[in-house]
Amino acid sequence: MPFARKHSRMAIARRTAAALCVFAAPFAFLAMSAAPERTLIWPIDRPQRITGTFCEPRGSRFHLGLDVSTGGRKGFAISAADDGYISTVMYQKWGIGYAIFITHPDGRKSFYGHMDRFADRVLGRPEIASFAEKIMDRVDFRVELGEEAIPVCRGELIGFSGDSGIGREHFHFEVRDEKGAHLNPLVHGLNVKDDIPPEIFEFGIAALEERSHVEGEAAGRRLFPVKKTPDGVYRPLKDGAPFAGGVLGFSVTAADRAGYTSRLAVYRIELKLDGRPVFETRFDRMRREEAHHMGLFYDYSETRGTRYTHYLYSRTGDAGRIDTTRLARNARVEIIASDAAGNSARLEFDLAVSPPLNVPVRRPEANLKKGKELRINSADGAFEVYFDKKAAFYSERVWLREDPPFKLVVKGLSIKSPVYTVFPEDLCVDRPMNISISYPGEDTRKVGVYYISPATGRFSYAGGVFDAKTGSFKYTGYRTGGFFLIRDDAPPIARFSSPAALTSERPLYIYVSDVGCGVDLSSVVLLVDGKAAKWDYDPDYQRIEILRHNPIWSKGVHRVELWLRDGAGNEMKKLIGRYVLR
């Protein structure tokens, strides 16, 4: 689990003195006794401006590294964080883009992603040069290298920052242990100057059992805003101690600036009651296969990207749950939020202990249970959500609400079903749920499944596949919320972004926008002077780039033609332009 920090490990490797930073010599590994982790240097020629941190929520998953701002630009030097050898060179279009793994003497690996290009020394290796065409065309590849191929010294140039893969211009950095688990770089060797403590915005108290209540309310959670007082301690805005009784669970909403302006998730949260430790979350390490467990630690419904709501009790067991019948009349509650540099913020308040309710409040019985599958159908029989028997982490009541189709004011889009919302919004499951929406129409090519957030009201294309045998659209995912069908009759729109006069230094972009299900990349036809051209699509900017090794980059006048369809089969009007390269 992320809060189980490992304080020592067997050092797996040390490079021999003879091979240290001598590129012709092999990278020798020797078995050693336990030793402290080596420090890592800051790996990019940019200020230490972290915009995304370790185990931060991303959709329904944890973010497993650090993101660093590059100020919306490309081309900043990326260097090896420590001695080692380049063990993987890769490109992943719908993920990390151009990236490199370096294996270090202690067995750890560092990972450098969203690069614009590799250093010449990397590109010059025969193993990499054989992939030159894929590298130029931005086609997925992965090359595994031995320790003798490309040894690197601490601080040596390995490439340049970019925006390849998913995401706009930024740099992504990871550290992994010898078994592949992801480590928090900020507590595993990478030192970042940071003297800014986290911020605390509010705390919550939830009534967790039938006789529990918070200020007389028997269900749900009450939220209490806080303020920072002159002594530096956060306290409730509301005068007087909140009162509650029964079995309770606390939460806190906080954020950390990590020495920069971006608000990040907090590294460590501690809950104390009358000075005694009750619960702690600490994000030190995470296995990739557990990345979708994010909802066990963060509340989906309250986390907004700059404010992160942490559960201060276990959703799968008894840890952190407070039984007020075992407390005195009042209890002192402390919540301490700390960053990786040791800066902390403290919230203090008194909890007025009140007796549990005399009469239990009947709560709906849990229907999602370990070892049992669950199917819930809508009243109209058109919608089903299914969880298999291995989906449940904990017992929970899952329910379904059906709302009439809402008015959609987007030209070319029309809603074709009610909105079926699966609750609770903060549900966390170990296996994805399976959604089925019946559709009797014959225009299935133009219809798709869309998702709408109950908290924000924003909707987006989710995907889904039409199953002709059952006459329904199928979709799988981890995030509960609203699901409905939209017919898309809106064709994509394209426009050139560059002036008619080009230079060889400027990329040529064609912006493509689509209000519905998005562009069908398999339908793209791009011609330069009547011949098929190499191109790449960037979903973050919604643009097609004509790659550099096309004839448009020779001097003279060139004709560019583009046509394509969206995923619903709607064809855009053919785009034609002429460009002059001087």
Phi, psi and omega in degrees: 000158186293341182266002179265085185284137178263120187271343178210159178207163176288127175286125187270336188208150166221139177280140178294150182300324182295332184266354187299112177060024172253108192294335182283340184272149178290162179269098188273135178249135178233139176291132183228167173281173182302139181212156179297153176293143176287147175285157180241145176271157177298124195269005182221145181280064178215156175301160182282073182248094183274126180248355176206135187242178184289135179060030172279148179292134173224101185065242178250019184226162172282145168276129193252025177201200176247142170252139182237134179292137172244019174063028179074017181235167178246171167092014178277139184297133175247132186236157177296131182287342178197170174303153177164206174218147178287115185257342177214136171235134189206166168222132180225103188301311184264041180199249191270354179072214175289131186207159181223139166257139170240129175266132187252166184301332182271008177094346178287162173236142171250152189227133186234116189235169181062037180285158176270322178197161178270158176294154182303323182296327177286313181296332184283346179293138181304323181297327180272321181301331179293345177257019185303319182294318178294323179296314179294322184274358180058055178250140182304136172203164177208127180239124175263133185239150175277171186292341181272349189288300183225077173293146180226151175262154175307124180089359181283140179297130176237347180170195185224147184289157180200212177222026182294155183076209182266128180119147177283183187304116173191173179242135180246131183228135179228160170229134179232150179275182186294343178259002177096357178290144180279135180248148174286112183303330185289345176237010178230050169113339183262116182263124180239129179293125185202115176238020181257118179286160176298165175249147176240132186253322181194164171233162180232151173232124182249138173274116191259347180226175191295332180259005181277153175207158173233112184051043175089347180270128191268351183225157175076204186225141174258139179252140184233108177296153181231165176223156177272123183269166184306334180277005177088359181262141176276138179219159181299143174295322183285133176289147178087150182283136172296144179245144183200160179211158181095207179267123188238156172228135181260155171219164177216142176251123187210174176201162182225142182263350175046040177081005183220179186281335182293136176273127184242169173290154184273139182293313188222133176233131179238140174245127177235146179232117184052040177083355182262133177298134180243320185202149179213137169242128181218121185266089180258317183210157181204132174278141184302323182290352177253009185297333180279005176278009185309322183291353173282342186245327179245147175273111178308317191288340183250344181279129187238006180101328173241358176222123188244121181262118183258134168286135177251033173206158180283133176275350182248358181204201185264350185301133176084349180282132186255122176260108186291344178293347179260006182252165173284187185299325178229151179226143179266121181253132175234135173235121182246121177254123184234146174264177184292341180272357177097357175288143183220157174235143185238132173248130179229141172198158175267138174255118176280112184282125181240151180297151172298166178296142178292321181250120179301140175270121183294125176253149177302137181292140177299134177245347174260110185227153178300135176083001180232137175278160183221132173234132175234129181246147177286161181297329180276358177076005185267345186234141173219138170243133185232132174243131180280174190289351178255012185281325191283129167276326187207163179285134185209151173269118177251133180221169188232137175238135180249123179243148178299158176304135180269163181284123182248115182259067176226116184301128177095349179249137178222134182283134186243011179201163168297171174262120180254113184253125178265124179243159002279156183291336182265017179298136175236124182236156181271341176234145182295150174278156181245122183254140176225128178233116180292145178214117185274348184290165178264356183267042186296335179297328184267356185252146178210169179271132178240153181245140175231134180278126177298331184282320186253338183078004180274142180237158181207161178290127180261326181123236180093151180233136179276127178258107184296330182294321181260351181065038184214157174273137180247141179211142175236143179188168181264340189263121175284166182150204183265141180227139180200172182251141175232139169266133184249111175244013183264114180288155175296158177235135181233149176209149174281145181255336187268156175293164183295337178261120183251162166236161183292345182275342186260132174292154174255116182250147169237116182278132182234120179242148179211127186276349185253245189274357175097170186284138171271100186294336179290346182266355186293129171238116182234120181242138170241117183055039175082001181243146179301133184247153175280137183213168176217144180251131178251107183291336181290323178258356182052058182213150174259133177250129173280117189290160192294334184269034175255159184295346179296342181269013169263152185295144178126190181265135181228146179253129180244132178232138179219134166213152184197175176235165170265181183294344178267002178088005178284127183267135175280159174292134182303133181256129181229136177210158176241140182226148179244127175256123183257000000 
